[in-house]
Amino acid sequence: MAGARRQDLLGRLADLSEEAIQRLAEAPGADRVFHALNGLRERVDELQKRVRGLEALEQRLAALEKKVDRLAKSGASTSSPRGGRTRTSSPKSGSTAKKT
């Protein structure tokens, strides 16, 4: 008996909610509200997609920062360039610099 009463209560509630939705749909300006809500839903979906992309970018950025830190530490510990050669600049043979 309690189960039948509960289903009857839920049935009445469903009927009332359907009736309320129909009244809202018939109200003046309701179509604009529904269009605005639908547009909002689409924008929120797009925003969620972008946020997921940002999370991936943040992970890549953190990995790159770690690599840069490692390279900076290893570069600071070595005082001479790799290969042991130094590069000197010499004037080009066709230079037009004035000699005084």
Long-range contacts (C-beta under 8 A, 24 or more apart in sequence): none
